[in-house]
Amino acid sequence: MSIWGKVIGGVAGFAMGGPLGALIGGVAGHMYDQRKEEEALLGPDMGDGEAANEARQVAFTQAVIVLAAKMAKSDGAVSKDEILAFRRMFHVPPEDEAAVGKLFNEARKDATGYEPYAEQIAMMFAREPAVLEELLAALFHIAKADGEVHPGEMEFLRRTALIFGFTPQGFERLKAMHMDMGEPDKKADPYEILGVKRSDSDADIKKAYRQLIRENHPDKLMADGMPQEFIDLANEKMASINAAYDQIEKERGMK
């Protein structure tokens, strides 16, 4: 079963139980019955093993849907381009599109602000900040799908990043990276993408680059809770990091 199928099982739970309803319903009712007293399922330490990883994957996917729906309200409209980009980038199977759309619409209609959802996801992935970066990357991708990021969407992204624990400088790094992706005419500062300064030494820049590669490798991200369905996004980010480092290497004559 795809990750979408697991999330879809929690549509009713989401509508009745708030942000964690979809997570619990999607992972499977019998698992929740067995572990409902385990607070770890709802906190930063969700345990080890396949069940915990599946819980993280469902939480990640739920967050993409719910936060994307909340972000759509920030500019007042959901464009067809945004919906098509969502389906294409995240490989939603045709048979699951209607149900995923139902969850999206439930989240969009829900009067609750996006902050409680962002706070709960931040808590769940407190030990996997690279996964939270991927979630923000998904939201950036959706926001850009109609050709521009509206001011309301950018403010939504900024505030969500702060809730996730990123500094204002950290958000600017993510913004530089994702606003540049796939847009040859918009070249971001490669130093900003790597989170380094022009005054840093070659050794420090190389160290920062290697750390980013380790933290953002798709295999590690999936082990930390990013579903396979989001692998294209992770590969796109890795390409941006590599391109920034290559540019700095050429500028400095590094070996």
Secondary structure, 3 states (H helix, E strand, C coil): CCHHHHHHCCHHHHHHHHHHHHHHHHHCHHHHHHHCCCHHHHCCCCCCCHHHHHHHHHHHHHHHHHHHHHHHHHCCCCCHHHHHHHHHHCCCCHHHHHHHHHHHHHHHHCCCCCHHHHHHHHHHCCCCHHHHHHHHHHHHHHHHCCCCCCHHHHHHHHHHHHHCCCCHHHHHHHHHHHHHCCCCCCCCCHHHHHCCCCCCCHHHHHHHHHHHHHHHCHHHHHHHCCCHHHHHHHHHHHHHHHHHHHHHHHHHCCC
